[in-house]
Amino acid sequence: SENSTTFEERFRRLEASLSDRTAAIRTAIADSEGAAGRIASITQVLVTLLIPLAAFTFYRFMIRRQVAERRIEFEARLEAERELSRSKDEFIAGLSHEFRTPLTAIFGFSELLIEQGIVDPEMSIELISLINSESAELSRMVEDLLMAARLEAGELTIEQMSVQVVEEVESVLAPIRRAGSRVEVDLAPGTVHVDALRFRQILRNLVSNAVKHGGDTIGVFGRTEGGRYLVFVIDDGPGVPDTIRDRLFERFVHDSRRALLTGSVGLGLNIARSLADVMGGGLAYERMGATTVFTLAVPLSAAGGSDKPAIAHEFAT
């Protein structure tokens, strides 16, 4: 019939349209698969190229960084070596000057005695006292150098024993007083557990510094405090500049280009603190008004000591 014929025609047209669309879709799918393949190939090529490139770039960055770090390290070491060389040169120059001063005095005074003989006993005694004083100063500087070398090498031997503070202080002050220096003393009796030789060296360095660089009034006072004995070496000099106060106990301390302590090799205070620490004590600096105070603390022996107040005048702490 007519309706059946119309239906068949429509069906054929629809079937043809679907076939065309299916072909188009298949073509699009094929094109997409081809594009995807090409993208995958390109991606694979890029990955193959980029990974080594990234690795090379990272490696190059690390090499440059290491070179920069090595350069900085090398420059720092070079500057440290230069500074060490300058310090050694300054130290040797200062050491030569400080040794020359007492040696010149010793040689000159002894030559005068040899040439003139003992004509004037009073003058001769004065010259001999000066020779003795300068010899003691020279001996102290040499002792500081030897002690510094022992401390640096870790070869210092400490033999602690019970000693009387008053006796040790008086043995240190005797040659200083013979040289004409006046030192006030007020010590509470006390027995301390120290190496007697090192204890005297600390006291000698502190008192010598006070005599050379302090004021006209010098005192050595002492008292017990708990399980320690405190020795105060005091003077009314100008004290230490604030710019180097924090470095006072370091070796070879300098204020600009000038040695902090003229008449010394710059080791005395460093050695004094090191020895105090080794013996179980300590050493501290304090400026109290117009007074300079070095406080040496050492352990009391088992026998202990008197608790009698030791400082009861203008230098009281």
Protein Blocks (a to p, Z undefined) as FASTA:
>chain_A
ZZlmmmmmmmmmmmmmmmmmmmmmmmmmmmmmmmmmmmmmmmmmmmmmmmmmmmmmmmmm
mmmmmmmmmmmmmmmmmmmmmmmmmmmmmmmmmmmmmmmmmmmmmmmmmmmmmmnopmbl
mlmmmmmmmmmmmmmmmmmmmmmmmmmmmmmnopaccddddddfklmmmmmmmmmmmnop
acddddddddddddfklmmmmmmmmmmmmmmmmcfbdcdddddehjbccdddddfbebja
fklmmmmmpghiaehjacfbghiehlmmmmmmmmmmmnopacddddehjaccdddddddd
fklpafbdfbfcfkbZZ
